[in-house]
Amino acid sequence: MQRLIYDQKMVSKEEQLLPFGLTDIFGEFVHSNHIKILHFWQLENTFILGMKDTRTPFLKNGLKNITSPYTPIVRNSGGLGVIVDAGILNISLIFPKTNELSSTDDAYEKMWHITQKAFPELTIEAYEITDSYCPGTYDLSVNGRKIAGIAQRRVKEGIAVMMYLSVNGNQMARG
């Protein structure tokens, strides 16, 4: 199966939703063209809310408390919000749905194993870090400290596994 790597430049504030739109387009493309895409992207000082966040009773009041330099947007995947900035690398792995990779957990496992291969000197574990922001079953951690969170979106027969990876900066302050 062919592979494509798309290393997108830093996304401007005016185009913050572009990576999410590309995820849907790529999701349809990978199925019909039997290709895998690895998409790297970054956003400037953004508070990305998940779909679960939009169902909170006091969302409008909460959004009033978000201060500069962060701009809130809502993503079409995942559960809870995350802060992204120049120290966060977002990685989307987009591939066609197959019998071997049809379950949600199978897709998460694939991203976890790719991340482990990228950092062979680290022991990366996948489990929920309950006291972290945006906790999930496949939080990736090193020595018990969360370094990445994974979300998933399925479009037609394409699967997109999206991960934010804390490369540098103050992860505790982001939380």
N, C-alpha and C positions, 0 to 999 in steps of 0.2 A: 504494500500500500504506500502510495506517495505521501510525503510529508512536506509541509510548508511552515516556515517560521516567519512570523510577522512581528517585527520589533517596532512598535508605534512610538513616535516622538511624544514628549510630554504633551498631554492634552490640555488645551486652554480652557479657561472658565466658560467660554462661549460654546465649547464643544463637549462638555462634560458627559453628555449622554451618548456620545458617539461609540465608545467601547461596548456599551450594552446593546446598541443597535447592530453593531458588527457581529456580536455574539449570535444574534438571531439569524443574520444573513449567513454567517459562516456555518451555523447549525444546519441550515438547509443545503448549503453548498457541499459540505463534507459527505452527506448521504448520496446525493446525486452524482458526485464525482469520485467517490471512494478514496478520499484523502483525509489525512489528519492535519490539523492546524494547531500550532503552538503560538499563542498571541501574548506578547509582553506589552504592558501599558502602565502609565502612571497618570495620576491626577494631582493637581495642585490643591492643597489645603481644602479638602472636601469631607463633609460628613455624609457618608452613604448610608441611607436608611434602607432596611430590608422590608419585605412585604408584611412581616409581623408588626413592625413598628407602625405601619399605617393604620392598624386596627386599635391602637391605644386610645383611650377616651379623651386624653388631653393633648393630643398631638399638636394642634395649633398653638396652644400655650407653650408647649415645650420648644417648638421651633423658634418662638420669639426669644428664647434664652440662648440660642446658638449665636455666638459672637464672631466677629471678624477675627482671624482671616478665613474662617470656615464657611463654606457654602453648602447648604443641605440639598441633596438630591435623593430620589428614590430609585433603587435598582429593581429589576424584574426577577430577582432570584434571592435566595438566602432568607434568613430569618430576621436577624437584628442588625443594628447599625454598627459601622466601623468608621474610624477616622483614617483617611489616607492623605499622605503628603509625599514630599520628595524622597523620604526614607522608606516608603512602602513600594514594593514591586508587585503589581498585579499580574497574574499569569492565568491565562485561559487555555485549557487543553480541550480541543473540540474534535470530536471523532464520530463516525457513524455508529449507530446502535447495532450491536451484533448479539448473537446468542451468548457469546462468552462475556460480553460486557453489557448486559441488559439491566442488572439491578443497580440501585442507587449506591449500595455499598461497594460493588465491583468498580464503579467509576471513581469513587473516593479512593479506594485502594490503589488504583492506577496512578492518581496524582501523588499519593503518599510515596509510592515506590520511585517515581520519577524524581521527586524531591530528594529522597535518600540517595539516589544515584548521583545527583548534582552535588551533594555534599557528603562524599564518602568518609570524610574524617569525623563526621558527627554521627551520633546515634539519635535518630529522629523517631519519636514515638507518636502514635495516633490514638488519642482518647480525649474525652471531654475534660477541659480545664474549667471546672464549674464556677470558679471565682473570677474568670476572665470576662472581658466584654465579648459579646457575640459568641457565647459558648456553643459548641457543637460536638457531635460524636467524633468527628475527625479533625479536632484541633491538633495541629502538629506542634510538638514541643521537644526541647532539648534540656535535659536535666530538670524536668518538671516546669520549665518556663515556656509559655506559649510563644511560638515564633510565626505561626501562620494559622489562618482559618480558611475553610473550604466551603463553597456553596456550589449548587448545581442548578442547571436549567436545561430542560429538554424541549427541543423544537422539532416537530415532526419526527424524523428518524435520526436526528442529530443530538448528541449529548455534549454539553459544555460544562466542564468542571472548572470553576473559577476560584483562584486562591489569592489572598493577599499575603505577602511575605514581608515580615519586618526585617529589612536589611540593616538599617541603622536608625538612630534617633531614640527618643525616649518612649518606649512602648507603654510604660506605666502612665505617663502623662496622656497618651492617646486614649487609654482606657478611661 
